Amino acid sequence: MHILIISLPLHTNIGGILQSYALQTVLSRNGHDAIVLNRPFCSKPSVAKVLAKACCRLLKKMLGRETVPLFYDFKHYKEYTVISQHTEAFIEKNIHCRYYKRYTDIREADWDALVVGSDQIWRRNFNQKIENVFFDFAWDWENVRRIAYAPSFGLDTWGYSDVETKNCAGLVKKFNLVTVREESAVGLCEKHLGVKPMHVLDPTMLLDRKDYEALTSEVKEKSDGDMLVYLLDPMESNLVTVKEVSAVLHHKPFYVFSKVNDTSLPLSERIQIPVEKWLKGFQDAKFVITDSFHGCIFSIIFNVPFVVLRNEQGGLARIYSLLSMFCLKDRLVDSVDDLKQLKIIDWNKVNAIREKKKYFALGLIDKILR
């Protein structure tokens, strides 16, 4: 089957890149021609558009209502090509993509199935028009199968308007299979969309450790430490906690994140690290500190003991759901004092849960695409 996977744009989000890679790999191994839709995240701006925006900004600046640089678009594009150089190289090498500028450019004749997921693709403020990711562009397509595989709302509260809710409720009833990534999303779908989805694993967990180790085979440099630190929100209090945990556990921390969006830093310090090096970090680590959903996931895949620092802004619903699924809720901590309450992780139990849920999810997908 020719399958189009629709997720968030691939850019510098390593977790987002790897979930698309994993879902495509799983479908391809089952004999399908799976392609990831990759909408331009940062396109080279035309001279005409740049000049028009510059004139508009100049007028606002004269009125005291504008602080954005006149030629911000050119600057942003130039910076982005540098910041994303490693992630773009991984995408180019490992993910089969097709670029569409607009969803309406997608043609029915090209596809046997559409898959939306995973990541926070159903989160309202991550989409200009939320109906797009419920396949509104394909509402009258008769011969295409529609699957939602582990999409996430990101939050445990409903964020759609009444009109959007009505539209999406109508569209989702055309789906052949609806699954979600978080337990809380099951209730949200039942209450607001009128469907009861199944709770499944993030796509990255459908692959095994050896699959990710194959991607790191060319990384010869060993990580500079034995305690991996991956923080989406590296605020001062979290960095202090890292130092405290390091001292208590006698581990040397090494960091696998870049401050991509911190424009106060030199461009060289904002370059996202290679995906392969990020994965190698989990391979080398004896302990992990993270505030990231995918940081938790890869700790589990690589069977590395870990703790999760609370990051309310990142959306805790998805982390609660993941930790609950694997009976690891005690890994969510607020301070170094919580380390005293940690139990030793029973990896045999964790791995058995993952295997069971993996085969359940693969069976669901195979049944629809058979």
Backbone hydrogen bonds in HBPLUS format (Angstrom, degrees):
<---DONOR---> <-ACCEPTOR-->    atom                        ^
c    i                          cat <-CA-CA->   ^        H-A-AA   ^      H-
h    n   atom  resd res      DA  || num        DHA   H-A  angle D-A-AA Bond
n    s   type  num  typ     dist DA aas  dist angle  dist       angle   num
A0033-ASP N   A0001-MET O   2.82 MM  32  5.93 160.1  1.86 155.0 161.7     1
A0112-ASP N   A0002-HIS O   2.79 MM 110  5.22 163.8  1.82 145.0 150.8     2
A0113-ALA N   A0002-HIS O   3.23 MM 111  6.54 147.9  2.34 154.9 153.0     3
A0003-ILE N   A0033-ASP O   2.92 MM  30  6.07 167.3  1.94 143.5 147.3     4
A0035-ILE N   A0003-ILE O   2.85 MM  32  6.16 164.5  1.88 167.5 171.4     5
A0004-LEU N   A0113-ALA O   3.05 MM 109  6.48 161.4  2.08 154.4 156.4     6
A0115-VAL N   A0004-LEU O   2.87 MM 111  6.13 165.6  1.89 161.8 160.7     7
A0005-ILE N   A0035-ILE O   2.76 MM  30  6.02 168.1  1.78 162.2 165.4     8
A0037-LEU N   A0005-ILE O   2.85 MM  32  5.95 175.4  1.85 164.2 164.7     9
A0006-ILE N   A0115-VAL O   2.68 MM 109  6.04 165.1  1.71 167.4 172.3    10
A0117-GLY N   A0006-ILE O   2.98 MM 111  6.23 161.4  2.01 152.5 156.2    11
A0017-ILE N   A0013-ASN O   2.93 MM   4  6.21 153.6  2.00 153.1 161.2    12
A0018-LEU N   A0014-ILE O   2.94 MM   4  6.15 164.1  1.96 153.6 157.3    13
A0019-GLN N   A0015-GLY O   3.00 MM   4  6.21 148.6  2.10 146.9 154.9    14
A0020-SER N   A0016-GLY O   3.31 MM   4  6.46 155.2  2.37 141.0 146.7    15
A0021-TYR N   A0017-ILE O   2.96 MM   4  6.22 158.3  2.01 148.5 155.3    16
A0022-ALA N   A0018-LEU O   2.86 MM   4  5.96 158.4  1.90 143.2 148.9    17
A0023-LEU N   A0019-GLN O   3.05 MM   4  6.17 166.8  2.07 144.9 148.1    18
A0024-GLN N   A0020-SER O   3.01 MM   4  6.10 165.7  2.03 149.8 154.2    19
A0025-THR N   A0021-TYR O   2.92 MM   4  6.04 156.6  1.97 146.4 153.6    20
A0026-VAL N   A0022-ALA O   2.96 MM   4  6.19 162.4  1.99 154.5 158.2    21
A0027-LEU N   A0023-LEU O   3.12 MM   4  6.31 166.6  2.13 150.2 153.6    22
A0028-SER N   A0024-GLN O   2.87 MM   4  6.02 158.2  1.92 150.5 157.3    23
A0029-ARG N   A0025-THR O   2.93 MM   4  6.08 155.7  1.99 149.7 155.7    24
A0030-ASN N   A0027-LEU O   3.14 MM   3  5.21 137.5  2.33  96.3 108.3    25
A0032-HIS N   A0027-LEU O   3.19 MM   5  5.64 158.9  2.23 147.3 143.6    26
A0031-GLY N   A0028-SER O   2.91 MM   3  5.18 153.7  1.98 114.0 115.9    27
A0036-VAL N   A0096-HIS O   2.90 MM  60  6.19 174.5  1.90 158.4 159.3    28
A0098-ARG N   A0036-VAL O   3.01 MM  62  6.29 147.8  2.12 147.3 149.1    29
A0038-ASN N   A0098-ARG O   3.10 MM  60  6.02 164.8  2.13 139.4 142.7    30
A0050-VAL N   A0046-SER O   3.02 MM   4  6.25 161.9  2.05 153.3 158.7    31
A0051-LEU N   A0047-VAL O   2.93 MM   4  6.12 162.8  1.96 154.0 158.2    32
A0052-ALA N   A0048-ALA O   2.98 MM   4  6.16 158.1  2.03 146.0 152.4    33
A0053-LYS N   A0049-LYS O   2.92 MM   4  6.11 164.3  1.94 151.2 155.1    34
A0054-ALA N   A0050-VAL O   2.85 MM   4  5.99 151.1  1.94 144.4 153.4    35
A0055-CYS N   A0051-LEU O   2.96 MM   4  6.17 155.8  2.02 148.1 153.4    36
A0056-CYS N   A0052-ALA O   3.12 MM   4  6.37 157.5  2.17 144.3 150.4    37
A0057-ARG N   A0053-LYS O   2.84 MM   4  6.07 158.6  1.89 149.9 155.9    38
A0058-LEU N   A0054-ALA O   2.84 MM   4  5.99 150.7  1.93 144.0 152.5    39
A0059-LEU N   A0055-CYS O   3.05 MM   4  6.30 157.1  2.11 146.0 151.1    40
A0060-LYS N   A0056-CYS O   3.06 MM   4  6.36 160.6  2.10 146.8 152.0    41
A0061-LYS N   A0057-ARG O   2.73 MM   4  5.89 149.8  1.81 145.7 155.1    42
A0062-MET N   A0058-LEU O   2.95 MM   4  6.20 150.6  2.04 146.0 152.9    43
A0063-LEU N   A0059-LEU O   3.17 MM   4  6.48 134.5  2.39 136.2 148.3    44
A0063-LEU N   A0060-LYS O   3.05 MM   3  4.98 127.3  2.34  91.6 106.1    45
A0065-ARG N   A0060-LYS O   2.75 MM   5  5.03 169.5  1.76 149.0 145.6    46
A0064-GLY N   A0061-LYS O   2.98 MM   3  4.85 154.8  2.05  98.4 105.9    47
A0072-TYR N   A0069-PRO O   3.21 MM   3  5.07 140.6  2.38 122.1 114.6    48
A0075-LYS N   A0071-PHE O   3.38 MM   4  6.66 167.1  2.40 150.7 154.4    49
A0076-HIS N   A0072-TYR O   2.72 MM   4  5.89 163.5  1.75 161.5 166.0    50
A0077-TYR N   A0073-ASP O   3.03 MM   4  6.16 163.0  2.06 145.2 149.6    51
A0078-LYS N   A0074-PHE O   2.99 MM   4  6.15 165.0  2.01 150.8 155.0    52
A0079-GLU N   A0075-LYS O   2.94 MM   4  6.12 161.4  1.97 150.9 156.2    53
A0080-TYR N   A0076-HIS O   2.86 MM   4  5.99 158.9  1.91 149.5 155.9    54
A0081-THR N   A0077-TYR O   3.12 MM   4  6.34 157.1  2.18 151.1 155.2    55
A0082-VAL N   A0079-GLU O   3.08 MM   3  5.33 131.7  2.33 102.3 115.0    56
A0083-ILE N   A0079-GLU O   2.91 MM   4  6.18 169.6  1.92 159.7 162.4    57
A0084-SER N   A0080-TYR O   2.92 MM   4  5.87 160.3  1.95 154.2 157.6    58
A0085-GLN N   A0082-VAL O   3.31 MM   3  5.34 169.1  2.32 110.1 111.7    59
A0272-GLN N   A0083-ILE O   3.02 MM 189  5.79 158.5  2.07 143.1 146.6    60
A0088-GLU N   A0084-SER O   2.80 MM   4  5.75 163.2  1.83 161.9 166.5    61
A0089-ALA N   A0085-GLN O   3.23 MM   4  6.22 145.6  2.35 128.1 136.7    62
A0090-PHE N   A0086-HIS O   3.09 MM   4  6.40 150.9  2.18 144.2 151.3    63
A0091-ILE N   A0087-THR O   2.99 MM   4  6.24 163.8  2.01 151.0 155.1    64
A0092-GLU N   A0088-GLU O   2.90 MM   4  6.04 165.1  1.92 149.5 153.8    65
A0093-LYS N   A0089-ALA O   3.07 MM   4  6.17 148.6  2.17 139.8 147.6    66
A0094-ASN N   A0090-PHE O   2.85 MM   4  5.85 156.0  1.91 155.4 161.5    67
A0095-ILE N   A0091-ILE O   2.99 MM   4  5.08 159.3  2.03 137.3 139.7    68
A0105-ASP N   A0102-ARG O   3.04 MM   3  5.46 160.6  2.08 110.0 116.1    69
A0106-ILE N   A0103-TYR O   3.04 MM   3  5.68 166.5  2.06 119.2 123.5    70
A0110-ASP N   A0107-ARG O   3.16 MM   3  5.72 155.8  2.22 114.0 120.8    71
A0111-TRP N   A0108-GLU O   3.23 MM   3  5.79 161.6  2.27 118.5 123.1    72
A0145-ARG N   A0112-ASP O   2.95 MM  33  6.38 162.9  1.98 140.7 142.5    73
A0114-LEU N   A0145-ARG O   2.77 MM  31  6.21 158.7  1.81 169.1 176.3    74
A0147-ILE N   A0114-LEU O   2.90 MM  33  6.22 156.1  1.95 161.2 168.3    75
A0116-VAL N   A0147-ILE O   2.87 MM  31  6.37 158.9  1.92 158.8 164.4    76
A0149-TYR N   A0116-VAL O   2.89 MM  33  6.12 144.3  2.02 147.9 159.4    77
A0152-SER N   A0119-ASP O   2.88 MM  33  5.65 135.1  2.09 157.3 153.5    78
A0123-ARG N   A0120-GLN O   3.16 MM   3  5.33 160.4  2.20 110.1 112.2    79
A0122-TRP N   A0152-SER O   3.12 MM  30  5.57 141.0  2.28 143.3 147.7    80
A0126-PHE N   A0123-ARG O   3.05 MM   3  5.57 161.1  2.08 119.6 124.6    81
A0127-ASN N   A0124-ARG O   3.15 MM   3  5.73 163.8  2.18 122.7 123.9    82
A0132-ASN N   A0129-LYS O   3.10 MM   3  5.86 153.0  2.17 120.0 126.5    83
A0133-VAL N   A0130-ILE O   3.16 MM   3  5.86 138.4  2.34 116.3 123.9    84
A0134-PHE N   A0131-GLU O   3.00 MM   3  5.09 160.0  2.04 108.7 113.1    85
A0136-ASP N   A0131-GLU O   3.15 MM   5  5.56 148.1  2.26 138.1 142.5    86
A0135-PHE N   A0132-ASN O   3.08 MM   3  5.17 147.1  2.19 108.9 110.3    87
A0138-ALA N   A0135-PHE O   3.00 MM   3  5.30 155.1  2.06 107.1 115.2    88
A0139-TRP N   A0136-ASP O   3.33 MM   3  5.02 158.7  2.38 109.2 105.9    89
A0141-TRP N   A0138-ALA O   3.05 MM   3  5.21 168.4  2.07 113.7 116.9    90
A0176-ASN N   A0146-ARG O   2.79 MM  30  5.36 150.0  1.88 138.2 147.7    91
A0177-LEU N   A0146-ARG O   3.32 MM  31  6.79 143.5  2.46 152.6 158.4    92
A0148-ALA N   A0177-LEU O   2.87 MM  29  6.17 157.3  1.92 150.1 157.8    93
A0179-THR N   A0148-ALA O   2.92 MM  31  5.67 143.5  2.06 139.9 151.6    94
A0181-ARG N   A0151-PRO O   3.20 MM  30  5.76 157.0  2.26 141.9 139.8    95
A0165-THR N   A0161-SER O   2.84 MM   4  5.99 157.7  1.89 151.1 157.6    96
A0166-LYS N   A0162-ASP O   3.03 MM   4  6.23 161.5  2.06 146.4 150.7    97
A0167-ASN N   A0163-VAL O   2.98 MM   4  6.21 164.9  2.00 152.7 156.9    98
A0168-CYS N   A0164-GLU O   2.86 MM   4  5.98 169.2  1.87 154.2 157.3    99
A0169-ALA N   A0165-THR O   2.89 MM   4  5.93 152.2  1.97 146.4 154.3   100
A0170-GLY N   A0166-LYS O   3.19 MM   4  6.39 151.5  2.27 143.3 149.7   101
A0171-LEU N   A0167-ASN O   3.06 MM   4  6.36 155.8  2.12 146.3 153.3   102
A0172-VAL N   A0168-CYS O   2.86 MM   4  5.93 163.6  1.88 153.3 156.7   103
A0174-LYS N   A0171-LEU O   3.07 MM   3  5.66 162.4  2.10 115.3 120.9   104
A0175-PHE N   A0172-VAL O   3.09 MM   3  5.38 162.5  2.12 109.0 114.5   105
A0198-MET N   A0178-VAL O   3.20 MM  20  6.73 152.0  2.28 137.5 141.3   106
A0180-VAL N   A0198-MET O   2.83 MM  18  6.20 151.2  1.91 155.4 160.1   107
A0200-VAL N   A0180-VAL O   2.98 MM  20  6.14 168.1  2.00 169.3 172.6   108
A0185-ALA N   A0182-GLU O   3.11 MM   3  5.30 136.6  2.31 100.2 111.9   109
A0186-VAL N   A0183-GLU O   3.09 MM   3  5.54 147.8  2.20 109.6 118.3   110
A0188-LEU N   A0184-SER O   3.25 MM   4  6.57 155.9  2.31 143.2 150.3   111
A0189-CYS N   A0185-ALA O   2.94 MM   4  6.04 160.4  1.98 146.0 150.2   112
A0190-GLU N   A0186-VAL O   3.07 MM   4  6.30 158.9  2.11 147.0 153.1   113
A0191-LYS N   A0187-GLY O   2.96 MM   4  6.05 167.5  1.97 151.8 155.0   114
A0192-HIS N   A0188-LEU O   2.94 MM   4  5.88 164.6  1.96 148.6 153.4   115
A0193-LEU N   A0189-CYS O   2.86 MM   4  4.88 143.8  1.99 123.6 134.6   116
A0194-GLY N   A0189-CYS O   2.93 MM   5  6.26 113.1  2.39 155.4 167.1   117
A0195-VAL N   A0189-CYS O   3.43 MM   6  5.74 164.6  2.45 120.7 121.5   118
A0205-MET N   A0202-ASP O   2.93 MM   3  5.73 155.3  2.00 126.3 132.7   119
A0206-LEU N   A0203-PRO O   2.90 MM   3  5.29 164.7  1.92 116.9 121.4   120
A0211-ASP N   A0208-ASP O   2.94 MM   3  5.36 134.4  2.16 109.1 121.6   121
A0212-TYR N   A0209-ARG O   3.03 MM   3  5.36 123.2  2.37 104.6 118.1   122
A0213-GLU N   A0209-ARG O   2.88 MM   4  6.18 151.9  1.96 153.2 162.6   123
A0214-ALA N   A0210-LYS O   3.09 MM   4  6.17 139.2  2.26 135.3 143.8   124
A0215-LEU N   A0212-TYR O   3.04 MM   3  5.22 133.8  2.26  98.8 111.1   125
A0216-THR N   A0213-GLU O   3.08 MM   3  5.07 137.5  2.26  96.0 108.1   126
A0219-VAL N   A0216-THR O   2.93 MM   3  5.33 162.5  1.96 117.7 123.5   127
A0226-ASP N   A0252-LYS O   2.90 MM  26  5.50 143.0  2.04 140.3 151.7   128
A0286-LYS N   A0226-ASP O   2.75 MM  60  5.42 177.2  1.75 147.9 148.0   129
A0227-MET N   A0252-LYS O   2.98 MM  25  5.63 143.6  2.11 146.8 138.5   130
A0254-PHE N   A0227-MET O   2.88 MM  27  6.04 150.0  1.97 149.0 147.5   131
A0228-LEU N   A0287-PHE O   2.87 MM  59  6.32 133.7  2.09 168.5 161.6   132
A0289-ILE N   A0228-LEU O   2.86 MM  61  6.29 158.4  1.90 163.6 171.0   133
A0229-VAL N   A0254-PHE O   2.85 MM  25  5.95 143.5  1.98 163.5 165.9   134
A0256-VAL N   A0229-VAL O   3.06 MM  27  6.25 165.1  2.08 160.5 160.8   135
A0230-TYR N   A0289-ILE O   2.95 MM  59  6.39 163.3  1.98 162.7 168.2   136
A0235-MET N   A0233-ASP O   2.78 MM   2  5.61 141.3  1.93 100.7  92.2   137
A0238-ASN N   A0235-MET O   3.03 MM   3  5.50 123.5  2.36 110.2 123.8   138
A0239-LEU N   A0235-MET O   3.12 MM   4  6.46 155.6  2.18 153.4 161.0   139
A0240-VAL N   A0236-GLU O   2.92 MM   4  6.20 147.7  2.03 150.8 160.0   140
A0241-THR N   A0237-SER O   3.06 MM   4  6.32 153.1  2.13 140.3 147.3   141
A0242-VAL N   A0238-ASN O   2.95 MM   4  6.28 149.8  2.04 144.8 153.1   142
A0243-LYS N   A0239-LEU O   3.17 MM   4  6.47 156.7  2.23 142.5 147.1   143
A0244-GLU N   A0240-VAL O   3.00 MM   4  6.32 154.8  2.06 148.8 156.2   144
A0245-VAL N   A0241-THR O   2.85 MM   4  6.06 164.6  1.87 157.2 160.6   145
A0246-SER N   A0242-VAL O   2.91 MM   4  6.03 160.3  1.95 148.8 154.9   146
A0247-ALA N   A0243-LYS O   3.02 MM   4  6.23 151.7  2.10 142.4 149.2   147
A0248-VAL N   A0244-GLU O   3.02 MM   4  6.29 157.6  2.07 148.8 154.7   148
A0249-LEU N   A0245-VAL O   2.89 MM   4  6.01 167.7  1.91 158.8 161.6   149
A0250-HIS N   A0246-SER O   2.86 MM   4  5.51 120.2  2.22 134.5 147.1   150
A0251-HIS N   A0246-SER O   3.18 MM   5  5.03 147.7  2.29 131.7 140.1   151
A0260-VAL N   A0258-SER O   2.88 MM   2  5.42 133.6  2.09 104.1  90.2   152
A0262-ASP N   A0259-LYS O   3.20 MM   3  5.48 163.7  2.23 111.9 116.9   153
A0265-LEU N   A0262-ASP O   3.17 MM   3  5.92 168.4  2.18 121.1 124.7   154
A0269-GLU N   A0266-PRO O   2.96 MM   3  5.58 149.8  2.06 117.4 125.7   155
A0270-ARG N   A0267-LEU O   3.01 MM   3  5.21 159.4  2.05 109.5 116.1   156
A0278-TRP N   A0274-PRO O   3.04 MM   4  6.36 153.3  2.11 150.5 158.3   157
A0279-LEU N   A0275-VAL O   2.98 MM   4  6.32 159.0  2.03 153.2 157.9   158
A0280-LYS N   A0276-GLU O   2.93 MM   4  6.14 152.9  2.01 141.6 149.7   159
A0281-GLY N   A0277-LYS O   3.08 MM   4  6.31 137.5  2.26 139.1 148.9   160
A0281-GLY N   A0278-TRP O   3.19 MM   3  5.27 130.6  2.45  95.0 107.6   161
A0282-PHE N   A0279-LEU O   3.05 MM   3  5.50 127.7  2.33 107.9 119.3   162
A0283-GLN N   A0279-LEU O   3.25 MM   4  6.62 150.8  2.34 144.4 153.0   163
A0284-ASP N   A0280-LYS O   2.93 MM   4  6.20 143.3  2.07 149.2 158.4   164
A0285-ALA N   A0281-GLY O   2.98 MM   4  5.97 135.1  2.19 141.1 152.8   165
A0288-VAL N   A0305-PRO O   2.96 MM  17  6.37 138.1  2.14 141.1 153.5   166
A0307-VAL N   A0288-VAL O   2.98 MM  19  6.46 143.8  2.11 153.1 163.8   167
A0290-THR N   A0307-VAL O   3.14 MM  17  6.52 158.2  2.19 156.2 163.0   168
A0309-LEU N   A0290-THR O   2.74 MM  19  6.09 155.8  1.80 149.5 157.2   169
A0296-CYS N   A0292-SER O   3.07 MM   4  6.37 147.7  2.17 142.8 149.3   170
A0296-CYS N   A0293-PHE O   3.13 MM   3  5.30 122.5  2.48  97.8 110.9   171
A0297-ILE N   A0293-PHE O   3.06 MM   4  6.43 159.3  2.10 145.6 151.6   172
A0298-PHE N   A0294-HIS O   3.02 MM   4  6.10 169.4  2.03 146.0 147.6   173
A0299-SER N   A0295-GLY O   3.20 MM   4  6.26 140.2  2.37 134.1 144.4   174
A0300-ILE N   A0296-CYS O   3.02 MM   4  6.34 152.6  2.10 151.1 158.4   175
A0301-ILE N   A0297-ILE O   2.87 MM   4  6.23 160.8  1.91 151.8 157.5   176
A0302-PHE N   A0298-PHE O   3.01 MM   4  5.94 160.6  2.04 137.0 142.1   177
A0304-VAL N   A0299-SER O   2.82 MM   5  4.97 166.1  1.84 147.8 151.8   178
A0303-ASN N   A0300-ILE O   3.07 MM   3  4.84 153.5  2.14  97.8 105.9   179
A0308-VAL N   A0331-ARG O   2.75 MM  23  5.90 164.5  1.77 151.6 152.1   180
A0333-VAL N   A0308-VAL O   2.85 MM  25  5.97 163.7  1.88 157.5 162.6   181
A0314-GLY N   A0311-ASN O   3.08 MM   3  5.49 132.5  2.32 106.9 118.8   182
A0315-GLY N   A0312-GLU O   3.16 MM   3  5.42 154.8  2.23 105.5 113.2   183
A0319-ILE N   A0316-LEU O   3.03 MM   3  5.20 118.6  2.42 100.5 116.0   184
A0320-TYR N   A0316-LEU O   2.84 MM   4  6.06 170.2  1.85 169.6 171.8   185
A0321-SER N   A0317-ALA O   2.99 MM   4  6.10 163.3  2.01 147.6 152.5   186
A0322-LEU N   A0318-ARG O   3.08 MM   4  6.21 157.7  2.13 138.4 144.1   187
A0323-LEU N   A0319-ILE O   2.92 MM   4  6.10 175.0  1.92 159.2 160.4   188
A0324-SER N   A0320-TYR O   2.87 MM   4  5.98 156.8  1.93 150.4 157.3   189
A0325-MET N   A0321-SER O   3.02 MM   4  6.17 154.9  2.08 145.0 151.5   190
A0326-PHE N   A0322-LEU O   3.34 MM   4  6.68 145.1  2.47 145.1 153.0   191
A0328-LEU N   A0323-LEU O   2.72 MM   5  4.72 177.7  1.73 148.0 147.9   192
A0327-CYS N   A0324-SER O   3.12 MM   3  4.92 167.9  2.14 104.8 107.8   193
A0331-ARG N   A0328-LEU O   2.97 MM   3  5.76 168.3  1.98 125.7 129.3   194
A0332-LEU N   A0329-LYS O   3.32 MM   3  6.01 172.6  2.33 118.3 120.3   195
A0338-ASP N   A0335-SER O   3.09 MM   3  5.74 151.1  2.18 115.0 121.8   196
A0339-LEU N   A0336-VAL O   3.10 MM   3  5.60 160.9  2.13 113.3 119.3   197
A0340-LYS N   A0337-ASP O   3.33 MM   3  6.12 160.7  2.37 117.6 121.1   198
A0341-GLN N   A0338-ASP O   3.02 MM   3  5.52 150.6  2.11 112.1 120.1   199
A0342-LEU N   A0339-LEU O   3.19 MM   3  5.34 159.1  2.24 105.3 111.7   200
A0349-LYS N   A0346-ASP O   3.12 MM   3  5.48 120.6  2.49 105.1 118.2   201
A0350-VAL N   A0346-ASP O   3.05 MM   4  6.39 163.5  2.08 152.8 157.8   202
A0351-ASN N   A0347-TRP O   2.82 MM   4  5.83 167.5  1.83 149.1 152.7   203
A0352-ALA N   A0348-ASN O   3.04 MM   4  6.11 147.1  2.15 137.3 146.1   204
A0353-ILE N   A0349-LYS O   3.06 MM   4  6.34 155.2  2.12 149.5 155.5   205
A0354-ARG N   A0350-VAL O   3.05 MM   4  6.36 160.6  2.09 149.7 155.0   206
A0355-GLU N   A0351-ASN O   2.93 MM   4  6.12 161.7  1.97 147.7 152.5   207
A0356-LYS N   A0352-ALA O   3.07 MM   4  6.21 164.0  2.10 147.3 151.4   208
A0357-LYS N   A0353-ILE O   3.02 MM   4  6.22 165.5  2.04 152.9 156.8   209
A0358-LYS N   A0354-ARG O   2.74 MM   4  5.81 146.5  1.85 147.7 158.0   210
A0359-TYR N   A0355-GLU O   3.08 MM   4  6.27 168.6  2.10 152.5 153.6   211
A0360-PHE N   A0356-LYS O   3.13 MM   4  6.29 146.6  2.24 139.5 149.1   212
A0361-ALA N   A0357-LYS O   3.02 MM   4  6.16 162.3  2.05 144.5 148.3   213
A0362-LEU N   A0358-LYS O   2.92 MM   4  6.17 166.3  1.93 155.4 159.4   214
A0363-GLY N   A0359-TYR O   3.01 MM   4  5.96 148.3  2.11 134.3 142.6   215
A0364-LEU N   A0360-PHE O   3.11 MM   4  6.43 150.4  2.20 145.0 152.3   216
A0365-ILE N   A0361-ALA O   3.13 MM   4  6.45 165.3  2.15 156.0 158.4   217
A0366-ASP N   A0362-LEU O   2.96 MM   4  6.08 166.2  1.98 148.7 153.1   218
A0367-LYS N   A0363-GLY O   3.01 MM   4  6.08 153.1  2.08 144.9 151.4   219
A0368-ILE N   A0364-LEU O   3.42 MM   4  6.72 152.6  2.50 145.1 150.4   220
A0369-LEU N   A0365-ILE O   3.08 MM   4  6.30 154.5  2.15 152.5 160.2   221
A0370-ARG N   A0366-ASP O   2.88 MM   4  5.56 114.7  2.31 143.5 154.2   222
